[in-house]
Amino acid sequence: MKITRLADAELPESAARIIGRFYFGTSAAAGLASAAILSILLPELPLAQHLWLGGCSALFGLLCLLALGLSAHPRFPMHTALCGVGALAMAMTGFFSVLLGEGLRGPPLA
């Protein structure tokens, strides 16, 4: 007897897809809100750092919005996209901690 695993494409409304869309939506909102907050706060930072912080956060939010829109299609690689967004969020956290010179204890990273 052969057991087959159902692919994501065969389960368009599985729990992973519903949770994944919610994750992309909240990550998009957090990224865009962070871009707005980081562009207003920390007035002592040079313009280049403001642009990097706000630009990276906005780009992250827009990529998550794109993933949210594409995730409605049954053939969307949900697991790959979720891992990619998570890895990008961790990389941005490390980049921001270096850019701000605060380490991981900095309030803007929260």
Summary of the structure (lengths in Angstrom):
residues: 110
radius of gyration: 17.1
end to end distance: 50.5
largest distance: 67.2
contacts: 283
relative contact order: 0.15
helix: 75%
strand: 0%
